[in-house]
Amino acid sequence: MSELIDRIGVCVERGKVNIASPFPNDMKGQEGADELTRQALDAGVKPDEILQTCNAGMQRIGERFSKNEVFVPELLMAAKAMHAVMAHLKPFFKSGTVKAKGKFVLGTVAGDLHDIGKNLVAMVVEGNGWEVIDLGVDVKTPKFLDTIKAHPGCAVGLSALLTTTMVNMSKTVAEIKSNFPATNVIVGGAPLTMDAAMKMGADGYSSDPQGAVAFLDRLSIGG
């Protein structure tokens, strides 16, 4: 049984979605995350055990991405494999059998329509066991505030790809901190730096999805 669980984690890390998926080449024709998860659940493996091995797989691929050992296509395939697993596990989340680590509200700030980086963060964070509430792009401050109010205790991620929209990001961070001082905010995007994030009053900054996961997991452990 442990071998089956391990295989699911490997499929997530390698981006092997299902038996029909041609990626990666060396796993072509093999069962993927989709089939193996169904088999594991049918065999009585606990959903949280499956989630744990998937989290480990996502962490491994995330760390390799941070070191430039793999690139965006590999990360996207890993996220797709994770989504195949989550399709089987979501009923257990809804029933309370499996609990998410927490809630993460995410959006690209007002005036900015870029979503690739945000989407990557959303997929990797969800793959690591967080419930992601993705508000999309061009998100005005009131929408962030209303969503935070609706989800007490959530963490918030703000994305910006344009230097010009960093001003909007700064204003949104200030409003969040003014209305919800205890809410943890992490920011990211091409023009951002840790120094800029701290000047905005954000609690964290990351240049890649794995950094966001590490930030959130510290909150989970601390909480």
ABEGO torsion letter per residue (X at the ends): XAAAAAAAAAAAAAGBABAABAOBAAABGBBBAAAAAAAAAAAGBBAAAAAAAAAAAAAAAAAAAAAGABBAAAAAAAAAAAAAAAAAAAAAAAAGABBBAEBBBBBBBBGBABAAAAAAAAAAAAAAGBBBBBAEBGBBAAAAAAAAAABBGBBBBBBBABAAAAAAAAAAAAAAAAABAABBBBBBEAABBAAAAAAAGBABBBABAAAAAAAAAAAAAAX
